[in-house]
Amino acid sequence: MFLITNILALQTLWGGCAALYFSSTHQRTDAPTISKVLSRTLFVAALIVAAFLLKEQYNIWAVVFSIITMIMVNFILITLIGAHENRSLRVVVYGTVINFALSLMGGVYVA
């Protein structure tokens, strides 16, 4: 059960970070930019959902540290993937697969 909630928290944060990336005018994909208000709303919603999922297992400081770490890694990941792939769907799919694989490798993100 703990692994499932960790994966769900990671994937929701990936979606929020991807929404922020696709709202930027400096993105490297061919996708049109989405609304900044929508992307920020999705990002904040992803933060809340991830915190809610993780707070059932960990104390508040571990949740905060885990979320900050996941956000930093996701922004690095989406920047690296976006530099090599210009189709937005592939960027999202590659990031989802990489995040899923990393979360199965022994909890790389969530302690």
Jmol script that loads the backbone (N, CA, C; Angstrom):
load data "model"
ATOM      1  N   MET A   1       0.816  -1.195   0.000  1.00  0.00           N
ATOM      2  CA  MET A   1       0.000   0.000   0.000  1.00  0.00           C
ATOM      3  C   MET A   1       0.861   1.261   0.000  1.00  0.00           C
ATOM      4  N   PHE A   2       1.984   1.197   0.746  1.00  0.00           N
ATOM      5  CA  PHE A   2       2.840   2.372   0.804  1.00  0.00           C
ATOM      6  C   PHE A   2       3.469   2.687  -0.550  1.00  0.00           C
ATOM      7  N   LEU A   3       3.855   1.657  -1.278  1.00  0.00           N
ATOM      8  CA  LEU A   3       4.460   1.878  -2.590  1.00  0.00           C
ATOM      9  C   LEU A   3       3.466   2.517  -3.545  1.00  0.00           C
ATOM     10  N   ILE A   4       2.216   2.109  -3.481  1.00  0.00           N
ATOM     11  CA  ILE A   4       1.201   2.672  -4.373  1.00  0.00           C
ATOM     12  C   ILE A   4       0.992   4.152  -4.091  1.00  0.00           C
ATOM     13  N   THR A   5       0.908   4.518  -2.822  1.00  0.00           N
ATOM     14  CA  THR A   5       0.715   5.937  -2.510  1.00  0.00           C
ATOM     15  C   THR A   5       1.945   6.759  -2.866  1.00  0.00           C
ATOM     16  N   ASN A   6       3.140   6.183  -2.708  1.00  0.00           N
ATOM     17  CA  ASN A   6       4.354   6.894  -3.123  1.00  0.00           C
ATOM     18  C   ASN A   6       4.375   7.123  -4.631  1.00  0.00           C
ATOM     19  N   ILE A   7       4.000   6.112  -5.395  1.00  0.00           N
ATOM     20  CA  ILE A   7       3.966   6.249  -6.851  1.00  0.00           C
ATOM     21  C   ILE A   7       2.908   7.262  -7.269  1.00  0.00           C
ATOM     22  N   LEU A   8       1.745   7.216  -6.641  1.00  0.00           N
ATOM     23  CA  LEU A   8       0.691   8.185  -6.965  1.00  0.00           C
ATOM     24  C   LEU A   8       1.119   9.612  -6.640  1.00  0.00           C
ATOM     25  N   ALA A   9       1.786   9.799  -5.509  1.00  0.00           N
ATOM     26  CA  ALA A   9       2.267  11.133  -5.147  1.00  0.00           C
ATOM     27  C   ALA A   9       3.301  11.621  -6.157  1.00  0.00           C
ATOM     28  N   LEU A  10       4.192  10.754  -6.548  1.00  0.00           N
ATOM     29  CA  LEU A  10       5.218  11.120  -7.521  1.00  0.00           C
ATOM     30  C   LEU A  10       4.606  11.457  -8.870  1.00  0.00           C
ATOM     31  N   GLN A  11       3.650  10.665  -9.327  1.00  0.00           N
ATOM     32  CA  GLN A  11       3.045  10.916 -10.634  1.00  0.00           C
ATOM     33  C   GLN A  11       2.196  12.184 -10.638  1.00  0.00           C
ATOM     34  N   THR A  12       1.530  12.499  -9.515  1.00  0.00           N
ATOM     35  CA  THR A  12       0.770  13.746  -9.482  1.00  0.00           C
ATOM     36  C   THR A  12       1.705  14.950  -9.523  1.00  0.00           C
ATOM     37  N   LEU A  13       2.839  14.854  -8.834  1.00  0.00           N
ATOM     38  CA  LEU A  13       3.804  15.948  -8.909  1.00  0.00           C
ATOM     39  C   LEU A  13       4.429  16.055 -10.296  1.00  0.00           C
ATOM     40  N   TRP A  14       4.621  14.927 -10.952  1.00  0.00           N
ATOM     41  CA  TRP A  14       5.115  14.961 -12.331  1.00  0.00           C
ATOM     42  C   TRP A  14       4.122  15.706 -13.227  1.00  0.00           C
ATOM     43  N   GLY A  15       2.842  15.429 -13.048  1.00  0.00           N
ATOM     44  CA  GLY A  15       1.820  16.130 -13.835  1.00  0.00           C
ATOM     45  C   GLY A  15       1.811  17.622 -13.560  1.00  0.00           C
ATOM     46  N   GLY A  16       1.973  18.010 -12.300  1.00  0.00           N
ATOM     47  CA  GLY A  16       2.016  19.436 -11.966  1.00  0.00           C
ATOM     48  C   GLY A  16       3.241  20.127 -12.537  1.00  0.00           C
ATOM     49  N   CYS A  17       4.380  19.472 -12.466  1.00  0.00           N
ATOM     50  CA  CYS A  17       5.608  20.051 -13.033  1.00  0.00           C
ATOM     51  C   CYS A  17       5.527  20.127 -14.557  1.00  0.00           C
ATOM     52  N   ALA A  18       4.934  19.111 -15.176  1.00  0.00           N
ATOM     53  CA  ALA A  18       4.762  19.142 -16.634  1.00  0.00           C
ATOM     54  C   ALA A  18       3.825  20.264 -17.038  1.00  0.00           C
ATOM     55  N   ALA A  19       2.785  20.511 -16.252  1.00  0.00           N
ATOM     56  CA  ALA A  19       1.867  21.612 -16.560  1.00  0.00           C
ATOM     57  C   ALA A  19       2.593  22.953 -16.496  1.00  0.00           C
ATOM     58  N   LEU A  20       3.442  23.131 -15.496  1.00  0.00           N
ATOM     59  CA  LEU A  20       4.209  24.381 -15.426  1.00  0.00           C
ATOM     60  C   LEU A  20       5.180  24.514 -16.596  1.00  0.00           C
ATOM     61  N   TYR A  21       5.794  23.419 -16.986  1.00  0.00           N
ATOM     62  CA  TYR A  21       6.728  23.461 -18.116  1.00  0.00           C
ATOM     63  C   TYR A  21       6.008  23.824 -19.407  1.00  0.00           C
ATOM     64  N   PHE A  22       4.849  23.236 -19.636  1.00  0.00           N
ATOM     65  CA  PHE A  22       4.127  23.502 -20.875  1.00  0.00           C
ATOM     66  C   PHE A  22       3.461  24.875 -20.898  1.00  0.00           C
ATOM     67  N   SER A  23       3.433  25.575 -19.776  1.00  0.00           N
ATOM     68  CA  SER A  23       2.891  26.932 -19.782  1.00  0.00           C
ATOM     69  C   SER A  23       3.961  27.975 -20.090  1.00  0.00           C
ATOM     70  N   SER A  24       5.212  27.554 -20.082  1.00  0.00           N
ATOM     71  CA  SER A  24       6.313  28.480 -20.344  1.00  0.00           C
ATOM     72  C   SER A  24       6.426  28.789 -21.835  1.00  0.00           C
ATOM     73  N   THR A  25       6.768  30.012 -22.134  1.00  0.00           N
ATOM     74  CA  THR A  25       6.995  30.381 -23.539  1.00  0.00           C
ATOM     75  C   THR A  25       8.356  29.899 -24.018  1.00  0.00           C
ATOM     76  N   HIS A  26       9.206  29.466 -23.101  1.00  0.00           N
ATOM     77  CA  HIS A  26      10.552  29.007 -23.448  1.00  0.00           C
ATOM     78  C   HIS A  26      10.655  27.491 -23.527  1.00  0.00           C
ATOM     79  N   GLN A  27       9.533  26.805 -23.565  1.00  0.00           N
ATOM     80  CA  GLN A  27       9.583  25.348 -23.664  1.00  0.00           C
ATOM     81  C   GLN A  27      10.142  24.941 -25.016  1.00  0.00           C
ATOM     82  N   ARG A  28      10.686  23.745 -25.086  1.00  0.00           N
ATOM     83  CA  ARG A  28      11.359  23.286 -26.297  1.00  0.00           C
ATOM     84  C   ARG A  28      10.488  22.386 -27.168  1.00  0.00           C
ATOM     85  N   THR A  29       9.233  22.179 -26.797  1.00  0.00           N
ATOM     86  CA  THR A  29       8.379  21.286 -27.572  1.00  0.00           C
ATOM     87  C   THR A  29       7.567  22.079 -28.582  1.00  0.00           C
ATOM     88  N   ASP A  30       6.921  21.340 -29.481  1.00  0.00           N
ATOM     89  CA  ASP A  30       6.079  21.977 -30.489  1.00  0.00           C
ATOM     90  C   ASP A  30       4.671  22.268 -29.988  1.00  0.00           C
ATOM     91  N   ALA A  31       4.374  21.876 -28.756  1.00  0.00           N
ATOM     92  CA  ALA A  31       3.026  22.049 -28.215  1.00  0.00           C
ATOM     93  C   ALA A  31       2.744  23.527 -27.945  1.00  0.00           C
ATOM     94  N   PRO A  32       1.516  23.937 -28.153  1.00  0.00           N
ATOM     95  CA  PRO A  32       1.168  25.317 -27.795  1.00  0.00           C
ATOM     96  C   PRO A  32       1.183  25.476 -26.277  1.00  0.00           C
ATOM     97  N   THR A  33       1.502  26.672 -25.823  1.00  0.00           N
ATOM     98  CA  THR A  33       1.558  26.894 -24.387  1.00  0.00           C
ATOM     99  C   THR A  33       0.143  26.901 -23.811  1.00  0.00           C
ATOM    100  N   ILE A  34       0.020  26.409 -22.593  1.00  0.00           N
ATOM    101  CA  ILE A  34      -1.273  26.422 -21.929  1.00  0.00           C
ATOM    102  C   ILE A  34      -1.334  27.645 -21.020  1.00  0.00           C
ATOM    103  N   SER A  35      -2.491  27.939 -20.532  1.00  0.00           N
ATOM    104  CA  SER A  35      -2.715  29.101 -19.684  1.00  0.00           C
ATOM    105  C   SER A  35      -1.885  29.010 -18.403  1.00  0.00           C
ATOM    106  N   LYS A  36      -1.283  30.130 -18.015  1.00  0.00           N
ATOM    107  CA  LYS A  36      -0.482  30.140 -16.797  1.00  0.00           C
ATOM    108  C   LYS A  36      -1.347  29.938 -15.559  1.00  0.00           C
ATOM    109  N   VAL A  37      -2.559  30.472 -15.572  1.00  0.00           N
ATOM    110  CA  VAL A  37      -3.458  30.289 -14.430  1.00  0.00           C
ATOM    111  C   VAL A  37      -3.828  28.821 -14.276  1.00  0.00           C
ATOM    112  N   LEU A  38      -4.132  28.160 -15.385  1.00  0.00           N
ATOM    113  CA  LEU A  38      -4.472  26.738 -15.355  1.00  0.00           C
ATOM    114  C   LEU A  38      -3.285  25.908 -14.884  1.00  0.00           C
ATOM    115  N   SER A  39      -2.099  26.203 -15.395  1.00  0.00           N
ATOM    116  CA  SER A  39      -0.931  25.415 -15.015  1.00  0.00           C
ATOM    117  C   SER A  39      -0.578  25.605 -13.544  1.00  0.00           C
ATOM    118  N   ARG A  40      -0.694  26.818 -13.052  1.00  0.00           N
ATOM    119  CA  ARG A  40      -0.406  27.046 -11.628  1.00  0.00           C
ATOM    120  C   ARG A  40      -1.443  26.374 -10.746  1.00  0.00           C
ATOM    121  N   THR A  41      -2.687  26.378 -11.185  1.00  0.00           N
ATOM    122  CA  THR A  41      -3.732  25.691 -10.431  1.00  0.00           C
ATOM    123  C   THR A  41      -3.474  24.192 -10.387  1.00  0.00           C
ATOM    124  N   LEU A  42      -3.096  23.615 -11.519  1.00  0.00           N
ATOM    125  CA  LEU A  42      -2.777  22.190 -11.556  1.00  0.00           C
ATOM    126  C   LEU A  42      -1.566  21.859 -10.678  1.00  0.00           C
ATOM    127  N   PHE A  43      -0.566  22.738 -10.685  1.00  0.00           N
ATOM    128  CA  PHE A  43       0.629  22.506  -9.869  1.00  0.00           C
ATOM    129  C   PHE A  43       0.296  22.538  -8.381  1.00  0.00           C
ATOM    130  N   VAL A  44      -0.485  23.528  -7.954  1.00  0.00           N
ATOM    131  CA  VAL A  44      -0.864  23.621  -6.541  1.00  0.00           C
ATOM    132  C   VAL A  44      -1.749  22.437  -6.144  1.00  0.00           C
ATOM    133  N   ALA A  45      -2.644  22.042  -7.037  1.00  0.00           N
ATOM    134  CA  ALA A  45      -3.486  20.868  -6.751  1.00  0.00           C
ATOM    135  C   ALA A  45      -2.627  19.611  -6.626  1.00  0.00           C
ATOM    136  N   ALA A  46      -1.611  19.481  -7.458  1.00  0.00           N
ATOM    137  CA  ALA A  46      -0.712  18.330  -7.376  1.00  0.00           C
ATOM    138  C   ALA A  46       0.067  18.344  -6.060  1.00  0.00           C
ATOM    139  N   LEU A  47       0.487  19.520  -5.623  1.00  0.00           N
ATOM    140  CA  LEU A  47       1.175  19.622  -4.336  1.00  0.00           C
ATOM    141  C   LEU A  47       0.280  19.179  -3.192  1.00  0.00           C
ATOM    142  N   ILE A  48      -0.958  19.622  -3.209  1.00  0.00           N
ATOM    143  CA  ILE A  48      -1.885  19.278  -2.134  1.00  0.00           C
ATOM    144  C   ILE A  48      -2.182  17.787  -2.125  1.00  0.00           C
ATOM    145  N   VAL A  49      -2.422  17.218  -3.300  1.00  0.00           N
ATOM    146  CA  VAL A  49      -2.713  15.785  -3.383  1.00  0.00           C
ATOM    147  C   VAL A  49      -1.507  14.963  -2.935  1.00  0.00           C
ATOM    148  N   ALA A  50      -0.316  15.342  -3.365  1.00  0.00           N
ATOM    149  CA  ALA A  50       0.889  14.611  -2.972  1.00  0.00           C
ATOM    150  C   ALA A  50       1.117  14.708  -1.465  1.00  0.00           C
ATOM    151  N   ALA A  51       0.921  15.888  -0.908  1.00  0.00           N
ATOM    152  CA  ALA A  51       1.088  16.046   0.540  1.00  0.00           C
ATOM    153  C   ALA A  51       0.054  15.215   1.293  1.00  0.00           C
ATOM    154  N   PHE A  52      -1.163  15.186   0.799  1.00  0.00           N
ATOM    155  CA  PHE A  52      -2.203  14.387   1.448  1.00  0.00           C
ATOM    156  C   PHE A  52      -1.870  12.896   1.386  1.00  0.00           C
ATOM    157  N   LEU A  53      -1.367  12.438   0.247  1.00  0.00           N
ATOM    158  CA  LEU A  53      -1.009  11.026   0.114  1.00  0.00           C
ATOM    159  C   LEU A  53       0.168  10.639   1.012  1.00  0.00           C
ATOM    160  N   LEU A  54       1.142  11.529   1.128  1.00  0.00           N
ATOM    161  CA  LEU A  54       2.346  11.202   1.885  1.00  0.00           C
ATOM    162  C   LEU A  54       2.195  11.410   3.385  1.00  0.00           C
ATOM    163  N   LYS A  55       1.274  12.273   3.792  1.00  0.00           N
ATOM    164  CA  LYS A  55       1.148  12.559   5.224  1.00  0.00           C
ATOM    165  C   LYS A  55       0.602  11.382   6.015  1.00  0.00           C
ATOM    166  N   GLU A  56      -0.009  10.438   5.339  1.00  0.00           N
ATOM    167  CA  GLU A  56      -0.511   9.257   6.033  1.00  0.00           C
ATOM    168  C   GLU A  56       0.616   8.325   6.475  1.00  0.00           C
ATOM    169  N   GLN A  57       1.787   8.459   5.845  1.00  0.00           N
ATOM    170  CA  GLN A  57       2.903   7.561   6.138  1.00  0.00           C
ATOM    171  C   GLN A  57       4.035   8.230   6.899  1.00  0.00           C
ATOM    172  N   TYR A  58       4.263   9.502   6.628  1.00  0.00           N
ATOM    173  CA  TYR A  58       5.454  10.181   7.132  1.00  0.00           C
ATOM    174  C   TYR A  58       5.062  11.394   7.962  1.00  0.00           C
ATOM    175  N   ASN A  59       6.021  11.891   8.755  1.00  0.00           N
ATOM    176  CA  ASN A  59       5.754  13.120   9.492  1.00  0.00           C
ATOM    177  C   ASN A  59       5.870  14.317   8.550  1.00  0.00           C
ATOM    178  N   ILE A  60       5.495  15.478   9.030  1.00  0.00           N
ATOM    179  CA  ILE A  60       5.383  16.650   8.156  1.00  0.00           C
ATOM    180  C   ILE A  60       6.719  17.061   7.550  1.00  0.00           C
ATOM    181  N   TRP A  61       7.805  16.926   8.314  1.00  0.00           N
ATOM    182  CA  TRP A  61       9.103  17.328   7.784  1.00  0.00           C
ATOM    183  C   TRP A  61       9.583  16.389   6.679  1.00  0.00           C
ATOM    184  N   ALA A  62       9.319  15.124   6.823  1.00  0.00           N
ATOM    185  CA  ALA A  62       9.675  14.175   5.766  1.00  0.00           C
ATOM    186  C   ALA A  62       8.838  14.424   4.511  1.00  0.00           C
ATOM    187  N   VAL A  63       7.577  14.783   4.701  1.00  0.00           N
ATOM    188  CA  VAL A  63       6.703  15.079   3.555  1.00  0.00           C
ATOM    189  C   VAL A  63       7.208  16.314   2.817  1.00  0.00           C
ATOM    190  N   VAL A  64       7.536  17.365   3.560  1.00  0.00           N
ATOM    191  CA  VAL A  64       8.024  18.599   2.922  1.00  0.00           C
ATOM    192  C   VAL A  64       9.329  18.343   2.180  1.00  0.00           C
ATOM    193  N   PHE A  65      10.264  17.654   2.825  1.00  0.00           N
ATOM    194  CA  PHE A  65      11.536  17.365   2.174  1.00  0.00           C
ATOM    195  C   PHE A  65      11.349  16.485   0.932  1.00  0.00           C
ATOM    196  N   SER A  66      10.480  15.493   1.031  1.00  0.00           N
ATOM    197  CA  SER A  66      10.231  14.604  -0.107  1.00  0.00           C
ATOM    198  C   SER A  66       9.606  15.351  -1.274  1.00  0.00           C
ATOM    199  N   ILE A  67       8.649  16.218  -0.989  1.00  0.00           N
ATOM    200  CA  ILE A  67       7.993  16.965  -2.059  1.00  0.00           C
ATOM    201  C   ILE A  67       8.971  17.925  -2.728  1.00  0.00           C
ATOM    202  N   ILE A  68       9.793  18.609  -1.951  1.00  0.00           N
ATOM    203  CA  ILE A  68      10.790  19.512  -2.539  1.00  0.00           C
ATOM    204  C   ILE A  68      11.765  18.731  -3.414  1.00  0.00           C
ATOM    205  N   THR A  69      12.202  17.575  -2.942  1.00  0.00           N
ATOM    206  CA  THR A  69      13.120  16.748  -3.723  1.00  0.00           C
ATOM    207  C   THR A  69      12.463  16.260  -5.007  1.00  0.00           C
ATOM    208  N   MET A  70      11.217  15.810  -4.914  1.00  0.00           N
ATOM    209  CA  MET A  70      10.516  15.326  -6.110  1.00  0.00           C
ATOM    210  C   MET A  70      10.318  16.446  -7.128  1.00  0.00           C
ATOM    211  N   ILE A  71      10.008  17.646  -6.663  1.00  0.00           N
ATOM    212  CA  ILE A  71       9.814  18.772  -7.581  1.00  0.00           C
ATOM    213  C   ILE A  71      11.116  19.107  -8.295  1.00  0.00           C
ATOM    214  N   MET A  72      12.218  19.165  -7.549  1.00  0.00           N
ATOM    215  CA  MET A  72      13.506  19.487  -8.178  1.00  0.00           C
ATOM    216  C   MET A  72      13.897  18.438  -9.221  1.00  0.00           C
ATOM    217  N   VAL A  73      13.736  17.173  -8.874  1.00  0.00           N
ATOM    218  CA  VAL A  73      14.097  16.108  -9.809  1.00  0.00           C
ATOM    219  C   VAL A  73      13.181  16.133 -11.034  1.00  0.00           C
ATOM    220  N   ASN A  74      11.898  16.399 -10.831  1.00  0.00           N
ATOM    221  CA  ASN A  74      10.974  16.439 -11.966  1.00  0.00           C
ATOM    222  C   ASN A  74      11.274  17.598 -12.904  1.00  0.00           C
ATOM    223  N   PHE A  75      11.642  18.765 -12.365  1.00  0.00           N
ATOM    224  CA  PHE A  75      11.994  19.880 -13.245  1.00  0.00           C
ATOM    225  C   PHE A  75      13.281  19.599 -14.011  1.00  0.00           C
ATOM    226  N   ILE A  76      14.242  18.952 -13.376  1.00  0.00           N
ATOM    227  CA  ILE A  76      15.470  18.570 -14.093  1.00  0.00           C
ATOM    228  C   ILE A  76      15.136  17.544 -15.175  1.00  0.00           C
ATOM    229  N   LEU A  77      14.306  16.571 -14.815  1.00  0.00           N
ATOM    230  CA  LEU A  77      13.933  15.511 -15.759  1.00  0.00           C
ATOM    231  C   LEU A  77      13.186  16.066 -16.969  1.00  0.00           C
ATOM    232  N   ILE A  78      12.227  16.944 -16.734  1.00  0.00           N
ATOM    233  CA  ILE A  78      11.451  17.462 -17.864  1.00  0.00           C
ATOM    234  C   ILE A  78      12.299  18.376 -18.745  1.00  0.00           C
ATOM    235  N   THR A  79      13.278  19.060 -18.155  1.00  0.00           N
ATOM    236  CA  THR A  79      14.168  19.887 -18.961  1.00  0.00           C
ATOM    237  C   THR A  79      15.071  19.020 -19.835  1.00  0.00           C
ATOM    238  N   LEU A  80      15.589  17.939 -19.265  1.00  0.00           N
ATOM    239  CA  LEU A  80      16.458  17.051 -20.049  1.00  0.00           C
ATOM    240  C   LEU A  80      15.680  16.322 -21.145  1.00  0.00           C
ATOM    241  N   ILE A  81      14.486  15.848 -20.818  1.00  0.00           N
ATOM    242  CA  ILE A  81      13.680  15.161 -21.830  1.00  0.00           C
ATOM    243  C   ILE A  81      13.220  16.145 -22.901  1.00  0.00           C
ATOM    244  N   GLY A  82      12.800  17.331 -22.490  1.00  0.00           N
ATOM    245  CA  GLY A  82      12.331  18.330 -23.442  1.00  0.00           C
ATOM    246  C   GLY A  82      13.414  18.807 -24.394  1.00  0.00           C
ATOM    247  N   ALA A  83      14.671  18.717 -23.989  1.00  0.00           N
ATOM    248  CA  ALA A  83      15.765  19.131 -24.862  1.00  0.00           C
ATOM    249  C   ALA A  83      16.004  18.127 -25.986  1.00  0.00           C
ATOM    250  N   HIS A  84      15.591  16.880 -25.787  1.00  0.00           N
ATOM    251  CA  HIS A  84      15.847  15.843 -26.778  1.00  0.00           C
ATOM    252  C   HIS A  84      14.602  15.399 -27.531  1.00  0.00           C
ATOM    253  N   GLU A  85      13.444  15.790 -27.070  1.00  0.00           N
ATOM    254  CA  GLU A  85      12.194  15.368 -27.705  1.00  0.00           C
ATOM    255  C   GLU A  85      11.305  16.592 -27.871  1.00  0.00           C
ATOM    256  N   ASN A  86      10.774  16.777 -29.082  1.00  0.00           N
ATOM    257  CA  ASN A  86       9.984  17.983 -29.311  1.00  0.00           C
ATOM    258  C   ASN A  86       8.480  17.734 -29.365  1.00  0.00           C
ATOM    259  N   ARG A  87       8.029  16.521 -29.170  1.00  0.00           N
ATOM    260  CA  ARG A  87       6.590  16.244 -29.123  1.00  0.00           C
ATOM    261  C   ARG A  87       6.140  16.145 -27.672  1.00  0.00           C
ATOM    262  N   SER A  88       5.114  16.899 -27.350  1.00  0.00           N
ATOM    263  CA  SER A  88       4.710  17.013 -25.945  1.00  0.00           C
ATOM    264  C   SER A  88       4.214  15.693 -25.360  1.00  0.00           C
ATOM    265  N   LEU A  89       3.513  14.895 -26.138  1.00  0.00           N
ATOM    266  CA  LEU A  89       3.014  13.629 -25.620  1.00  0.00           C
ATOM    267  C   LEU A  89       4.162  12.693 -25.262  1.00  0.00           C
ATOM    268  N   ARG A  90       5.181  12.671 -26.079  1.00  0.00           N
ATOM    269  CA  ARG A  90       6.338  11.827 -25.782  1.00  0.00           C
ATOM    270  C   ARG A  90       7.087  12.310 -24.546  1.00  0.00           C
ATOM    271  N   VAL A  91       7.159  13.621 -24.350  1.00  0.00           N
ATOM    272  CA  VAL A  91       7.807  14.156 -23.147  1.00  0.00           C
ATOM    273  C   VAL A  91       7.085  13.664 -21.905  1.00  0.00           C
ATOM    274  N   VAL A  92       5.755  13.725 -21.928  1.00  0.00           N
ATOM    275  CA  VAL A  92       4.968  13.296 -20.776  1.00  0.00           C
ATOM    276  C   VAL A  92       5.092  11.784 -20.558  1.00  0.00           C
ATOM    277  N   VAL A  93       5.030  11.025 -21.627  1.00  0.00           N
ATOM    278  CA  VAL A  93       5.118   9.568 -21.508  1.00  0.00           C
ATOM    279  C   VAL A  93       6.495   9.145 -21.021  1.00  0.00           C
ATOM    280  N   TYR A  94       7.544   9.705 -21.591  1.00  0.00           N
ATOM    281  CA  TYR A  94       8.899   9.346 -21.152  1.00  0.00           C
ATOM    282  C   TYR A  94       9.105   9.702 -19.683  1.00  0.00           C
ATOM    283  N   GLY A  95       8.651  10.857 -19.281  1.00  0.00           N
ATOM    284  CA  GLY A  95       8.787  11.257 -17.883  1.00  0.00           C
ATOM    285  C   GLY A  95       8.014  10.355 -16.946  1.00  0.00           C
ATOM    286  N   THR A  96       6.819   9.953 -17.363  1.00  0.00           N
ATOM    287  CA  THR A  96       6.013   9.046 -16.537  1.00  0.00           C
ATOM    288  C   THR A  96       6.701   7.701 -16.376  1.00  0.00           C
ATOM    289  N   VAL A  97       7.219   7.175 -17.450  1.00  0.00           N
ATOM    290  CA  VAL A  97       7.899   5.873 -17.398  1.00  0.00           C
ATOM    291  C   VAL A  97       9.171   5.962 -16.552  1.00  0.00           C
ATOM    292  N   ILE A  98       9.947   7.013 -16.729  1.00  0.00           N
ATOM    293  CA  ILE A  98      11.186   7.158 -15.947  1.00  0.00           C
ATOM    294  C   ILE A  98      10.865   7.330 -14.466  1.00  0.00           C
ATOM    295  N   ASN A  99       9.867   8.151 -14.138  1.00  0.00           N
ATOM    296  CA  ASN A  99       9.476   8.330 -12.738  1.00  0.00           C
ATOM    297  C   ASN A  99       8.975   7.032 -12.126  1.00  0.00           C
ATOM    298  N   PHE A 100       8.199   6.279 -12.880  1.00  0.00           N
ATOM    299  CA  PHE A 100       7.688   5.007 -12.384  1.00  0.00           C
ATOM    300  C   PHE A 100       8.828   4.035 -12.124  1.00  0.00           C
ATOM    301  N   ALA A 101       9.780   3.964 -13.060  1.00  0.00           N
ATOM    302  CA  ALA A 101      10.918   3.062 -12.889  1.00  0.00           C
ATOM    303  C   ALA A 101      11.779   3.477 -11.695  1.00  0.00           C
ATOM    304  N   LEU A 102      11.997   4.775 -11.525  1.00  0.00           N
ATOM    305  CA  LEU A 102      12.802   5.235 -10.395  1.00  0.00           C
ATOM    306  C   LEU A 102      12.110   4.977  -9.061  1.00  0.00           C
ATOM    307  N   SER A 103      10.804   5.092  -9.048  1.00  0.00           N
ATOM    308  CA  SER A 103      10.099   4.845  -7.792  1.00  0.00           C
ATOM    309  C   SER A 103      10.098   3.368  -7.425  1.00  0.00           C
ATOM    310  N   LEU A 104      10.211   2.482  -8.411  1.00  0.00           N
ATOM    311  CA  LEU A 104      10.302   1.059  -8.123  1.00  0.00           C
ATOM    312  C   LEU A 104      11.696   0.608  -7.716  1.00  0.00           C
ATOM    313  N   MET A 105      12.689   1.442  -7.939  1.00  0.00           N
ATOM    314  CA  MET A 105      14.070   1.076  -7.627  1.00  0.00           C
ATOM    315  C   MET A 105      14.424   1.287  -6.158  1.00  0.00           C
ATOM    316  N   GLY A 106      13.463   1.193  -5.309  1.00  0.00           N
ATOM    317  CA  GLY A 106      13.757   1.276  -3.884  1.00  0.00           C
ATOM    318  C   GLY A 106      13.463   2.625  -3.279  1.00  0.00           C
ATOM    319  N   GLY A 107      12.518   3.331  -3.832  1.00  0.00           N
ATOM    320  CA  GLY A 107      12.144   4.602  -3.220  1.00  0.00           C
ATOM    321  C   GLY A 107      13.202   5.678  -3.401  1.00  0.00           C
ATOM    322  N   VAL A 108      13.590   5.918  -4.635  1.00  0.00           N
ATOM    323  CA  VAL A 108      14.596   6.940  -4.898  1.00  0.00           C
ATOM    324  C   VAL A 108      14.122   8.295  -4.410  1.00  0.00           C
ATOM    325  N   TYR A 109      12.834   8.607  -4.566  1.00  0.00           N
ATOM    326  CA  TYR A 109      12.324   9.917  -4.224  1.00  0.00           C
ATOM    327  C   TYR A 109      11.830  10.003  -2.785  1.00  0.00           C
ATOM    328  N   VAL A 110      11.027   9.056  -2.375  1.00  0.00           N
ATOM    329  CA  VAL A 110      10.373   9.172  -1.079  1.00  0.00           C
ATOM    330  C   VAL A 110      11.085   8.277  -0.076  1.00  0.00           C
ATOM    331  N   ALA A 111      11.554   8.879   0.986  1.00  0.00           N
ATOM    332  CA  ALA A 111      12.315   8.137   1.999  1.00  0.00           C
ATOM    333  C   ALA A 111      11.413   7.249   2.814  1.00  0.00           C
TER     334      ALA A 111
END
end "model"
wireframe off; spacefill off
backbone 0.3
color backbone group
